[in-house]
Amino acid sequence: MGVVLDSSVVLKALLPPPRNLEEEILKRELETHEKCRFILERIEEEGIETHSPAVIVVEVAGVIRRITGDEYRASIASDTIENNFVLHYDAEILEKAREVATLTGASGLVREKSIEEIKRILR
């Protein structure tokens, strides 16, 4: 089965939030960052097949380059995705996302679920 991820989960995992946010927003964004890191780590540890829209390669490269200014880091991140994720085009990703949602009941969004709930979904 696997999981379906979009660029928001990958980017939230790879890029910590800026420290100049208001305290409450920063706390929420740091929690989201940790949850997304946990998801990617779990996917790697468990060898879970990861499906994504093909455009994720472009989105991740562009955002990392823009935020970090580091062309090399942007290239490594997008190459890693291209080499490890199963990339799909529009119609294909819709069918895979539907399959995962039907089997797991997952909405496709990372919300304020507990780590235990995320662990359950990824098993």
N, C-alpha and C positions, 0 to 999 in steps of 0.2 A: 504494500500500500504506500507507505512513505508519508511525507508531509509536503505541503505547498507553502512556499514562502515568497513574499515580495520584498522589494528593496527596503522598505521601512524597517523590517525586523533586522535585516543584515546591517543596515546603517546605524540603527540604534545600538546594536551590539558592538560595532567597531568604533564608533565615535562617542566618547563621553559628552554629556551636555556642557555647554559653556558655563563657567563658574559665575558669570555676572548676572544670572537669573535671580529673580526674587526667591527668597528662602523656600517658600512652600512649593513653588514651581520646580526649583532645583531638586528638592527632595523627591518629588514625584518623578522627575526625569531621570534621576540617578537610580531609582527603583526600577524604572522601565529599562534602563541601560543594563542593569544586573539581570533582569528577567530575560532579556534578549540574548545576553551573553550566555546565560544558563541554557537557553534553548539551543543555540549553536554548538555549545560544548557537548550537550547531550546527544545531539544529532551526530556529531563526529565520533564520540565515544561508542555509541550504539550502532554506528554504521547505517543510520536511517537514510533511505533514499530520499533526496530532496528535489522537488520539482519547482520550477520558477518560470515566470515569463522570460523569454529571451532578452527582452529589453533591460532586465536587471543588470546585465553586464555593463551597459552604457550608463544607467542611472548611478550605480555604485562608483564607477570610475569618475564620473563628473562631479558628484557630490564630495567624494573624498579629496579630489584635486582642488575643488573650490574652497573647502573648509580648511584643509591642512596645507595647501600650497605645494604638496609633495606629489610630483608626477609619478615617481617610482612606487610609492605606497598605493596610489590609485591603480597603477598597472598591476601590481601584485594582487590586490584585492579582486580586481575584475578577472584576472587570469585564473585565480583560485576558484572563483565561482564557475567560470566557463569549464574548468577541468573537473569539477566535483559535483556540480548540480546537473540534473536533467533539465535542459532548457526546452521550452515549448513556445509555440506561436499561438496567437489568440484563441482559435477554436480548440486547440489541444489542451491549453491550460484550463479552459473553462470545464472541459470534461474531467480532467484530473482533480480539480478543486471540488467539483460536484461529487465525485467518487469519495474523496476524503471526508467531505462534509456529511454525506449520507451514512458512511460507516462509523464516524466518530461523534457526530453531532456538533463538531467544532464550527464556529461561525467564521473562522478565518481571521478574526481580530484578536490581538493580544490586549486583553482588558485587565482589570484589577483582580485577576484570578490569583489564588494562592499558588505558591511554588508546588505544593502537593497536587493541585489540579493540573498544572502544566506537566508534571511528571506522569500523571495518569494518562493524559492525552498522548504523550510521546512513547508510552509503552507499547 
